[in-house]
Amino acid sequence: PLLPHPPQSAKRENMAMRQRWLYSALAAFALLGVVCAGQQAAGQAQPSDKEVAEFKQDFLDFDLNKDDQIDAQEVRSQFKGELDTRELHQFFIDVDKDNSGTITLQEYIDYAMSLNGPSD
């Protein structure tokens, strides 16, 4: 049997929280000039299983057409006009390492790990 879905209000609240996190990440990226290596740089920690699961869920929430890629339109639609065009453009320049115009799960994980900084 399928598990019951949470109420729409809980879904909206969870999505809003994830959007705030991504927007905060984008803002930090823009303000601090963080550059994602796109590859595992020397000294960069590997993500834990829990982190990978969280990053994957965030990725899936933004991958509206479920094609295993996030494009600018999907990000823009999630923020409903609250995202500056320059920030979105800079985000794609730095995260989309293969210059395909879309972000893969691995590119997203690499980016998210770069925001976490080196682990102690």
C-alpha angles and dihedrals in degrees: 000000000000119000115245115261118241116254115279091248090057090048091050091048092050091047091047090052092050090047090052089051093050092044089050089049091050092048092049089048092052095044099043098036092232111184118207113221092211088213133061101279122206108281095013110132122236113245117257120240089255092052092048090051091050093046091047092051091050089049093049091049090058096040093085097170092044095231093135091251134089117220130189092259091057092050092045092050092052092054095043095214097320093110121085112236092229092053091050091048093048091047091056093045092055101035101038096075096172091050091231093138090246135079121235125208091255092051089050092049091049090051094047091049090051089057091053090059125208116332121237 
